[in-house]
């Protein structure tokens, strides 16, 4: 979402000691940068210019103005089961097709993993527990940067079709250590995929499947939560898979999925 902030935003930020640039702003970027600067000042125990009334007032006015103009935060289109099935159908049995199929299955089935988590997945954290079952241990993520805690659930099951897709890729690529998902040069297996490459894989197969929307790496994560809500999975079980810490972060997608099956919507049926 790009919007023109109130004309006094530059003066307010400059007065607070924060550099500003003219022209259109992304409101979310402004809010994020102010939050980062505020945190940095607090950690260094310095006077916090981000807490000045002028800055807070302007940001609050910018939020309200954006809502009144009908602007909404831009979100990637969710990949639910329907979209995922269509994308999987575009993966052939070549080495690249096996990898992409495994990426899509792993990203969705293990709890809607972020693209950075998919790219960082390592064989040392993966163990096979049956002919159609793996357990992947998520040792590091955006919400648990210091590793698993007493309240986290780091073991993520990968079952059924998803396990078979992962096994097919690992067997064909002869991967036994290091990164699970790799770059490919025709039939040669290279180093680990980058997070951007994971996003590109998602976008390419969405395009091949003829899907309309703004797809990206986050689409698997939002789609997992949306599909879980649609199928009536308990919110606590969903959060155990996604590693969301705050209910507010996940409940919007969850409620969007559950809206279509809400029994209160069928009172006149």
C-alpha positions as CSV (number, residue, x, y, z in Angstrom):
1,X,0.0,0.0,0.0
2,X,1.5,3.3,-1.1
3,X,0.0,6.5,0.2
4,X,0.7,10.2,0.6
5,X,1.2,10.9,4.2
6,X,0.2,14.2,5.7
7,X,2.4,17.1,4.5
8,X,3.8,17.6,8.0
9,X,5.3,14.1,8.2
10,X,8.7,15.4,7.1
11,X,8.8,18.2,9.6
12,X,7.7,15.8,12.4
13,X,10.3,13.2,11.6
14,X,13.1,15.8,11.1
15,X,12.1,17.5,14.4
16,X,12.4,14.1,16.1
17,X,15.9,13.5,14.6
18,X,14.7,11.0,12.0
19,X,15.6,11.5,8.4
20,X,12.8,11.6,5.9
21,X,12.6,11.6,2.2
22,X,10.0,13.4,0.0
23,X,7.5,11.7,-2.2
24,X,5.1,8.8,-1.8
25,X,5.6,6.5,1.3
26,X,4.6,3.0,2.1
27,X,2.8,3.5,5.4
28,X,3.8,0.0,6.7
29,X,7.5,0.9,5.9
30,X,7.3,4.1,7.9
31,X,5.7,2.4,10.9
32,X,8.3,-0.4,10.7
33,X,11.3,1.9,10.5
34,X,10.0,4.0,13.4
35,X,9.6,0.9,15.5
36,X,13.1,-0.3,14.7
37,X,14.6,3.1,15.5
38,X,12.6,3.2,18.7
39,X,13.9,-0.2,19.8
40,X,17.4,0.8,19.0
41,X,17.2,3.9,21.2
42,X,15.6,1.9,24.1
43,X,18.4,-0.8,23.9
44,X,21.0,2.0,24.1
45,X,19.1,3.7,26.9
46,X,19.0,6.9,24.9
47,X,16.2,9.5,24.8
48,X,13.7,8.1,22.3
49,X,12.7,10.6,19.6
50,X,10.2,8.2,18.2
51,X,8.0,8.6,21.2
52,X,7.7,12.3,20.7
53,X,4.0,13.4,20.5
54,X,4.6,14.9,17.0
55,X,5.7,11.6,15.5
56,X,3.0,9.6,17.2
57,X,0.3,12.0,16.3
58,X,1.3,12.1,12.6
59,X,1.4,8.3,12.4
60,X,-2.0,7.9,14.0
61,X,-3.5,10.4,11.6
62,X,-1.8,8.6,8.7
63,X,-3.4,5.3,9.7
64,X,-6.9,6.9,10.0
65,X,-6.5,8.7,6.7
66,X,-5.5,5.5,5.0
67,X,-8.5,3.6,6.3
68,X,-10.9,6.4,5.3
69,X,-9.5,6.3,1.8
70,X,-10.3,2.6,1.6
71,X,-6.6,1.5,1.6
72,X,-5.8,-1.9,3.0
73,X,-2.5,-3.6,3.7
74,X,-1.4,-5.6,0.7
75,X,-1.3,-9.4,1.3
76,X,-0.2,-12.2,-0.8
77,X,-3.0,-14.4,-2.2
78,X,-3.4,-17.5,0.0
79,X,-2.7,-20.9,-1.5
80,X,-5.3,-23.2,0.0
81,X,-5.8,-26.9,-0.9
82,X,-7.5,-26.1,-4.2
83,X,-4.7,-23.8,-5.4
84,X,-2.0,-26.1,-4.2
85,X,-3.5,-29.1,-6.0
86,X,-3.5,-27.1,-9.2
87,X,0.1,-26.0,-8.7
88,X,1.2,-29.6,-7.9
89,X,-0.3,-30.8,-11.2
90,X,2.1,-28.5,-13.1
91,X,5.2,-30.4,-11.6
92,X,6.5,-33.1,-13.9
93,X,8.8,-36.0,-13.1
94,X,12.0,-34.3,-14.0
95,X,14.5,-33.5,-11.3
96,X,13.3,-29.9,-11.2
97,X,9.7,-31.0,-11.1
98,X,10.4,-33.4,-8.2
99,X,12.2,-30.6,-6.3
100,X,9.4,-28.1,-6.9
101,X,6.8,-30.6,-5.9
102,X,8.7,-31.3,-2.7
103,X,9.1,-27.6,-2.0
104,X,5.4,-27.0,-2.3
105,X,4.4,-30.0,-0.2
106,X,7.0,-29.3,2.5
107,X,6.2,-25.6,2.7
108,X,2.4,-26.3,3.1
109,X,2.3,-29.6,5.0
110,X,4.9,-28.7,7.7
111,X,2.8,-25.8,8.9
112,X,3.0,-23.1,6.3
113,X,6.7,-22.5,6.4
114,X,8.1,-19.1,5.5
115,X,10.3,-19.0,2.4
116,X,13.3,-18.4,4.5
117,X,12.6,-21.5,6.6
118,X,12.2,-23.6,3.5
119,X,15.5,-22.4,2.1
120,X,17.3,-23.0,5.4
121,X,15.9,-26.5,5.9
122,X,18.7,-29.0,6.6
123,X,19.0,-32.8,6.5
124,X,20.3,-32.9,10.1
125,X,16.9,-31.7,11.2
126,X,14.9,-34.2,9.2
127,X,14.2,-37.8,10.3
128,X,12.1,-40.5,8.7
129,X,9.6,-42.1,11.1
130,X,7.8,-44.4,8.6
131,X,7.3,-45.3,5.0
132,X,5.1,-42.2,4.6
133,X,6.1,-40.0,7.4
134,X,8.9,-37.6,8.3
135,X,9.5,-35.3,11.3
136,X,11.2,-32.0,10.6
137,X,12.6,-30.2,13.6
138,X,12.4,-26.4,13.2
139,X,15.4,-25.2,15.2
140,X,15.3,-21.6,14.1
141,X,12.6,-19.3,12.8
142,X,11.5,-15.7,12.8
143,X,9.5,-16.2,16.1
144,X,12.1,-18.4,17.8
145,X,15.5,-17.0,16.8
146,X,17.2,-18.3,19.9
147,X,16.0,-21.8,19.2
148,X,13.0,-23.9,20.6
149,X,11.6,-22.8,23.9
150,X,9.5,-24.7,26.6
151,X,6.3,-23.3,24.9
152,X,7.2,-24.1,21.3
153,X,6.5,-27.2,19.3
154,X,9.6,-27.6,17.0
155,X,8.7,-31.0,15.6
156,X,6.7,-30.7,12.4
157,X,5.1,-33.8,10.9
158,X,5.2,-34.3,7.1
159,X,2.9,-37.1,6.2
160,X,1.3,-39.1,3.4
161,X,1.6,-37.5,-0.1
162,X,3.9,-34.8,1.2
163,X,6.3,-37.4,2.7
164,X,6.3,-39.3,-0.6
165,X,7.1,-36.1,-2.6
166,X,9.9,-35.2,-0.2
167,X,11.4,-38.8,-0.3
168,X,11.2,-38.8,-4.2
169,X,13.2,-35.6,-4.4
170,X,15.8,-36.7,-1.8
171,X,16.3,-40.1,-3.5
172,X,16.6,-38.7,-7.1
173,X,18.9,-35.9,-6.0
174,X,20.9,-38.3,-3.7
175,X,20.8,-35.7,-0.9
176,X,22.0,-37.2,2.4
177,X,23.4,-34.1,4.2
178,X,23.3,-30.3,4.0
179,X,20.5,-28.3,2.6
180,X,17.3,-30.2,1.7
181,X,16.3,-28.0,-1.2
182,X,19.0,-27.1,-3.8
183,X,19.6,-25.1,-6.9
184,X,19.8,-27.1,-10.1
185,X,21.9,-26.8,-13.3
186,X,20.1,-29.3,-15.6
187,X,20.8,-32.6,-13.8
188,X,23.5,-31.2,-11.5
189,X,22.6,-30.5,-7.9
190,X,24.0,-27.3,-6.5
191,X,23.9,-25.3,-3.2
192,X,20.9,-24.4,-1.1
193,X,18.0,-22.4,-2.6
194,X,17.8,-18.8,-1.6
195,X,14.5,-17.5,0.0
196,X,13.9,-15.5,-3.2
197,X,14.2,-18.6,-5.3
198,X,11.6,-20.3,-3.1
199,X,9.2,-17.4,-3.8
200,X,10.0,-17.7,-7.5
201,X,9.1,-21.4,-7.5
202,X,5.7,-20.6,-5.9
203,X,5.0,-17.8,-8.4
204,X,6.1,-19.9,-11.4
205,X,3.8,-22.8,-10.6
206,X,0.9,-20.5,-9.8
207,X,1.3,-18.9,-13.2
208,X,1.6,-22.3,-14.9
209,X,-1.6,-23.4,-13.1
210,X,-3.4,-20.3,-14.5
211,X,-4.2,-19.0,-11.0
212,X,-5.0,-15.3,-10.7
213,X,-3.7,-13.3,-7.7
214,X,-0.5,-11.9,-6.1
215,X,1.3,-15.1,-5.1
216,X,4.6,-15.4,-3.3
217,X,6.5,-17.3,-0.6
218,X,4.0,-16.2,2.1
219,X,1.1,-17.6,0.2
220,X,1.8,-21.1,1.5
221,X,1.8,-19.8,5.1
222,X,-1.4,-17.8,4.8
223,X,-3.0,-20.6,2.8
224,X,-2.2,-23.2,5.4
225,X,-4.0,-21.2,8.1
226,X,-6.9,-20.4,5.8
227,X,-7.4,-24.0,4.8
228,X,-7.2,-25.1,8.5
229,X,-10.0,-22.7,9.4
230,X,-12.0,-23.9,6.4
231,X,-11.6,-27.5,7.7
232,X,-12.5,-26.6,11.3
233,X,-9.0,-27.4,12.8
234,X,-8.6,-26.0,16.3
235,X,-6.7,-22.7,16.4
236,X,-4.3,-24.0,19.0
237,X,-3.4,-27.0,16.8
238,X,-2.8,-24.6,13.9
239,X,-0.6,-22.3,15.9
240,X,1.4,-25.3,17.1
241,X,2.3,-26.0,13.5
242,X,2.9,-22.5,12.3
243,X,4.7,-21.3,15.4
244,X,2.7,-18.1,15.6
245,X,3.1,-16.6,19.1
246,X,0.3,-14.0,18.9
247,X,-3.2,-15.0,18.2
248,X,-3.9,-11.7,16.5
249,X,-1.3,-12.6,13.8
250,X,-3.0,-15.7,12.7
251,X,-6.7,-15.2,13.6
252,X,-7.5,-13.1,10.5
253,X,-6.5,-15.8,8.1
254,X,-8.1,-18.4,10.3
255,X,-11.4,-16.6,10.5
256,X,-11.4,-16.0,6.7
257,X,-11.2,-19.7,6.1
258,X,-13.8,-20.5,8.7
259,X,-16.3,-17.9,7.4
260,X,-17.7,-20.1,4.7
261,X,-18.5,-23.0,7.1
262,X,-19.8,-20.8,10.0
263,X,-23.1,-22.5,11.0
264,X,-24.5,-19.1,12.0
265,X,-24.4,-18.1,8.3
266,X,-26.9,-20.8,7.4
267,X,-29.8,-19.8,9.7
268,X,-32.1,-19.3,6.7
269,X,-31.1,-22.5,4.9
